[in-house]
Amino acid sequence: MEMQAAVVDEAARDTRVWTVPNVLSVLRLLGVPVFLWLVLGPEADGWALALLAVSGVTDYLDGYLARRLDQTSRLGQILDPVADRLYILAVVVGLALRGIVPWWFALILPLRDALLWGLVPILRTRGYSALPVHFLGKAATFNLLYAFPLLLLGDGSSAVATLAKVFGWSFAIWGIGLYWWAGILYAYQVYKLVKTTEPRAVAHG
């Protein structure tokens, strides 16, 4: 009975929705259109930078609090990477539309995600919806979330803007490299899974 109760309790924790980490992830998602409006509408770069800083803090906090408060959930495991990718997409599109970064930069990041999303149907044939996030992916996101505010700050001709642009592109290049490296490793994991796991039987009604 104790083991059965533990299993039920674990299942209940996995399906929780209103946890502190999930609320933080939802707030990050709500900030995506606000960031785009700030950058493309009034071009309020100071507020946009502040929003990026808040997003970076909440990105750290939701993972930390999920572990500290024992509030991990399936929804949280989906919301966190989705919020990261939407922020990356929103920022690169916003910066490209402002002419701060070239369009190849805005396309190369979502292209990697599109290729990985194409692997999801293959994962589902083996009974998986996703694989664990690789630490390289987190490192890539870390670099990119540092690069974006620096590139935005570098949109000017002052000495500070020039310095910000140099450091911003340094973080961006490392971030792009790690982002694609993590994607290649993810694709290789899917390949190994397909080679070593039998397809899941499909139930017919």
Number of C-alpha atoms within 10 A of each C-alpha: 6 7 8 9 10 11 12 12 11 12 13 11 16 16 13 15 16 12 20 17 28 25 16 22 27 15 14 24 19 12 19 20 13 15 24 18 15 18 22 15 10 8 14 13 17 14 14 21 19 13 19 22 15 13 23 17 13 19 20 11 17 22 19 14 18 17 12 11 11 11 21 23 22 13 17 27 16 13 20 20 17 14 21 21 16 16 22 20 17 18 24 25 20 21 22 17 15 15 11 17 19 14 14 10 16 20 14 14 18 16 12 17 15 10 13 15 12 10 16 15 13 17 19 13 16 17 15 13 12 16 11 7 12 12 11 18 20 17 16 22 22 16 21 26 23 20 24 23 22 24 24 24 20 22 19 14 9 10 10 12 16 17 15 21 23 15 15 23 19 16 22 23 16 15 25 19 14 21 23 19 16 21 19 15 14 20 15 12 13 20 14 11 15 15 10 10 11 11 14 12 9 8 5 4 3
